[in-house]
Amino acid sequence: MTYAPFQSDQRIPSIWGAWKASASIRSRLPDVTRRIPTVPTLGAVGGPGSHARQLAQSLFAGAAYRYDQAAWWLSYGQYPRWHRFLVSRVPGDARLVLDVATGTAAVATRLARRGHRVVGLDLTEPMLAEAARRLARAGVAGRVHLVRASAEALPFPDGRFDAVTFTFLLRYVADPAAVVRELGRVVRAGGVMASLEFALPDPPWRWFWWLHTRLVLPAGGRLISDGWHRVGRFLGPSIEAFCRAHPFPEVRAWWEEAGFVDVRRRTLSFGAAEVVWGRKR
Ligand SMILES: C[S@@+](CC[C@H](N)C(=O)[O-])C[C@H]1O[C@@H](n2cnc3c(N)ncnc32)[C@H](O)[C@@H]1O
């Protein structure tokens, strides 16, 4: 089944109070299109599935500014916890790690601090610009090489990396099974792949989650910026549609077809997020 990663006609209830409160904050935000020209583009970022990639880029270009603060608040501080668990799945002796959908390099920074050498890959230039700033601030820019490329066509030879991590990626691609295969292709035999994605909590948490994604996220996003308002409206329906279309047994089958064994899953924060990891045969 083909999963539609974005529907532009998704609607949410309007929250008048939040909108009024946001007006003064929004007027003080700087231009979010600030870019640094130093992140090279490798390989093709067009081609099959490019519609999904354009939508991902337009969504994240608008959310790059203050991405980390917004993600922290809107996840009630859970975001770093999820990243920490993901990074803990990477063996300490992995020398070279590819972090796909690196965004603002939160995971890449953690990996670099653990002593790994990292390639951080993403499609969206403003996210990569924020990533470069974060790496410089953290003093790990020398250990992380940023690349603009597409997860669908990685510009690396087979088995190049000791480990691959990816975060919140599969909802943004047209063919998630093919992307898992492509990511698995660049992991060496015996290496590890680990992913972090949003998940759908079971009842009774499902009802809190629904209120959070349908009310808090859109209203909170609106307080931050137009770009975050769009992300806030997009997330709940997108997560729900993906999780219903692709339950975990199907995701595990993608990993196994990509050559991974011992594929495991841990849900976090009452099932709102999940980390999946496995070892390449
Ligand atoms: C929700 S952000 C995650 C950022 C970061 N990893 C984190 O955990 O905060 C998803 C990222 O996936 C990137 N992305 C979406 N589709 C992609 C693709 N096909 N190839 C590479 N990156 C992609 C977006 O540009 C965005 O930066």
The ligand as an ORCA input file, in Angstrom:
! r2SCAN-3c Opt
* xyz 0 1
  C      11.348     15.406     12.360
  S      12.864     15.864     11.595
  C      13.980     14.959     12.616
  C      15.211     15.760     12.903
  C      16.156     15.155     13.946
  N      16.670     13.884     13.545
  C      15.516     15.084     15.296
  O      15.325     13.985     15.832
  O      15.210     16.125     15.844
  C      12.829     14.886     10.126
  C      13.972     15.224      9.174
  O      13.909     14.307      8.087
  C      14.379     14.985      6.934
  N      13.945     14.223      5.763
  C      12.675     14.007      5.355
  N      12.668     13.244      4.248
  C      13.974     12.974      3.961
  C      14.614     12.222      2.929
  N      13.918     11.605      1.987
  N      15.966     12.145      2.928
  C      16.697     12.768      3.906
  N      16.142     13.500      4.910
  C      14.791     13.603      4.929
  C      13.772     16.370      7.060
  O      14.479     17.307      6.292
  C      13.901     16.631      8.562
  O      15.062     17.338      8.884
*
